Amino acid sequence: METEFITIQVSAPKYWGYQYKIPRVYALNVSKEVLIQELKMNMKNFFNVHNLLELKDSIDTLKLHFHQDILPHNTLVYACSHS
């Protein structure tokens, strides 16, 4: 059986369009806060590997949130930095 994924896409200045794919079952069973922490860690690792250190360093001050609940039918959800 193929694992189904949900893509979390960042909607924030400098980072718009960054995507992080996670298994759907996992996304539905952890808190939004955990997903945001994992997304930010993934971003930091990516930027570090690609020597984008200014982007990596500013992740610590990036405040992201979800406007909606993550539901079983979602394939894409946005992590936003705006209200």
N, C-alpha and C positions, 0 to 999 in steps of 0.2 A: 504494500500500500504506500502510495506517495504521500509525503508530508505536505500539508498545506501551510502556506505562509501568509502573514500579514506584513505589509510594508509600512513602516513608520517613516514619514517624510517630514523633514524640518522646514518650518515656515518662520524664518528669522533673517534679519539682515546679515550679510556675510555668509550665512550657512544655508540659504534657501536651496532646496532641492536635494540636500543630503538624505540618503535613504538607508534604512537599516531593516533587514528582513529577519523576522523571527517566526518560529513555529506558532501557528494559530492556537493550538491547545495551550501552549505555554502562556501566550499573551492573554488568554481568557482567564487564566488562573493565578496571575500575580497582580499586585497593585500597580496603579498608574505611576506611582512614585518609583517603584522598582524599574519599570520600563524606561522612565526618564533617566534614571541613574545608569542603566545599561546602555542606552542610546548615547549618552554623553561620554561614557567610557569608550565605546566603540569609536566615536568621533575622535577622541583624544589619541587613541591608538593609531587610527588611520593617519591623522595629521602628523603624528610623530614619525611613523614609518616613511612618510613622504616628505619629511623635513619641512613641514609647514608649521613651524613652531609658534608664530604669532597667532595663528588660528587655534592651535592646541592650547596655548596659554589662556586665551580669552574664553574658553569653554567654562572655566570655573565660575565666571560671572554671568553666564548665560542662564536665564530663567525660562524654562519651557513648561508647558502644560498642555493637556488635551481639552478641547472644547466639548468633546462627546465621549460617551462610553464606547469601549471596544466591544463590538458585537460579533457573534459567530459568522455573519455574512460579510463582514468587512474584509476588504483586500488591501485597502489603503486608508491610513489615518494620519492626521497631521498633528505634529508636536509644534505648538506655536509659542512665540515669545511676546505676542501682543495680546491685548485684552479681548 
